[in-house]
Amino acid sequence: MTAWLAIERLGLTENSTRIIDDVSLQFEAQRTVVLGPNGAGKSTLLRLIHGLLHPSSGSLRWPQPLTQAMVFQRPVMLRTTALANVIYGLKLQGHAASECDKRARAALARVGLAQLARRPARLLSGGEQQRAALARAWALEPELLILDEPTASLDPASSREVERVINDIAAAGTRILMTTHNLAQARRIAEEIVFIDRGRIVEQTAVANFFTQPQTEAAQRFLQEEIP
Ligand SMILES: Nc1ncnc2c1ncn2[C@@H]1O[C@H](COP(=O)(O)OP(=O)(O)OP(=O)(O)O)[C@@H](O)[C@H]1O
C-alpha cells in the first residue's frame, strides 16, 4: 500500500507548550482512528491535517491532494433548514442550483433525514444535527472525511446511528480519519489505530492487534483504564 499522507517531524508549539511533538506518520489505511487520553493532542493533529492549524515545524506531504471535509463534536448549523445547510456547502463548490438541490436531498436521504429536510436545522435533536452535518460533508463527496469525536455528545442510540452513517460513507470509498473515546466504536470502525500520548505517536497498529496485544506500556495502561 502507498501512503495517501506522509507526516514528517510535525510539531506545534503554542505559548511555549509543545502540543504536537516531532510526529512522523504514514497514513495508508482507509479507516484510521486516533486514540489517546484527554489532552494527548488528537484534535490538534486532526486540525493540522485539515489545514485549520499551521505547524511550527515539519511537513505534511500529500502524494495526491485529497478533497477533505471535517465534522466536529458539536455541529455548527446555519439558522435555516437542514436542506439549506447541505445546499450551502455545495453552492460554495460552485454547483448549479438544481444540482445542489438534487445532491443535498440525496445526501439527507442517505443519512435518514429525508423527512426532516425542511425542518430548521437548529431545532433538530443532537443526533439528527450530527447526521445533517454528515450529510453536509458527504454531499461534497470528499476523498477524506475527518471526524473529531463525532458521537461524544450523543446517547448510545444516536451514536450508533451516526456510526452507521460513518460506515456507509467509508463503504462508498471515502477515507475516514477520526478520534473517539468510545473504544467499542473505534474497534468497529477502524482498520488501523494511531495511539498518541502527550503529543507523541506511541503506536500505529492494525486494529485487532492494538486491542489484543498493545505494544507499549502506555497503550496497555490506557486500555486497562478505559475498558471497565
Ligand atoms: N491554542 C492552544 N494553546 C495552548 N495550549 C493548547 C492550545 N490548543 C490546545 N492546547 C493544549 O494542547 C493539548 C492537546 O489538546 P487537544 O485538544 O489536541 O487534545 P485531545 O487529545 O483532542 O484531548 P481530548 O480527548 O480531551 O479532546 C491540551 O493540553 C490542550 O490544553
The ligand as a MOL file (V3000), in Angstrom:
LIG
                    3D

  0  0  0     0  0            999 V3000
M  V30 BEGIN CTAB
M  V30 COUNTS 31 33 0 0 0
M  V30 BEGIN ATOM
M  V30 1 N -4.0490 27.1300 21.3650 0
M  V30 2 C -3.5620 26.4410 22.3880 0
M  V30 3 N -2.7030 26.9960 23.2720 0
M  V30 4 C -2.1910 26.2950 24.3050 0
M  V30 5 N -2.4910 25.0070 24.5450 0
M  V30 6 C -3.3430 24.3960 23.7110 0
M  V30 7 C -3.9250 25.0720 22.5840 0
M  V30 8 N -4.7240 24.1860 21.9380 0
M  V30 9 C -4.6470 23.0190 22.6350 0
M  V30 10 N -3.8280 23.1420 23.6880 0
M  V30 11 C -3.4540 22.0830 24.6500 0
M  V30 12 O -2.8570 21.0380 23.9090 0
M  V30 13 C -3.1970 19.7740 24.4460 0
M  V30 14 C -3.8110 18.8960 23.3960 0
M  V30 15 O -5.1300 19.3260 23.0960 0
M  V30 16 P -6.1070 18.5100 22.1340 0
M  V30 17 O -7.4350 19.1940 22.1720 0
M  V30 18 O -5.4770 18.3200 20.8110 0
M  V30 19 O -6.1820 17.1120 22.9000 0
M  V30 20 P -7.1380 15.8680 22.6720 0
M  V30 21 O -6.2600 14.6750 22.6380 0
M  V30 22 O -8.0150 16.0930 21.4950 0
M  V30 23 O -7.9520 15.8770 24.0200 0
M  V30 24 P -9.4730 15.4480 24.3760 0
M  V30 25 O -9.5160 13.9660 24.2910 0
M  V30 26 O -9.6150 15.9250 25.7750 0
M  V30 27 O -10.3730 16.1490 23.3980 0
M  V30 28 C -4.0970 20.0680 25.6360 0
M  V30 29 O -3.3180 20.0530 26.7980 0
M  V30 30 C -4.6320 21.4610 25.3490 0
M  V30 31 O -4.9350 22.1290 26.5380 0
M  V30 END ATOM
M  V30 BEGIN BOND
M  V30 1 1 1 2
M  V30 2 1 2 3
M  V30 3 2 2 7
M  V30 4 2 3 4
M  V30 5 1 4 5
M  V30 6 2 5 6
M  V30 7 1 6 7
M  V30 8 1 6 10
M  V30 9 1 7 8
M  V30 10 2 8 9
M  V30 11 1 9 10
M  V30 12 1 10 11
M  V30 13 1 11 12
M  V30 14 1 11 30
M  V30 15 1 12 13
M  V30 16 1 13 14
M  V30 17 1 13 28
M  V30 18 1 14 15
M  V30 19 1 15 16
M  V30 20 2 16 17
M  V30 21 1 16 18
M  V30 22 1 16 19
M  V30 23 1 19 20
M  V30 24 2 20 21
M  V30 25 1 20 22
M  V30 26 1 20 23
M  V30 27 1 23 24
M  V30 28 2 24 25
M  V30 29 1 24 26
M  V30 30 1 24 27
M  V30 31 1 28 29
M  V30 32 1 28 30
M  V30 33 1 30 31
M  V30 END BOND
M  V30 END CTAB
M  END
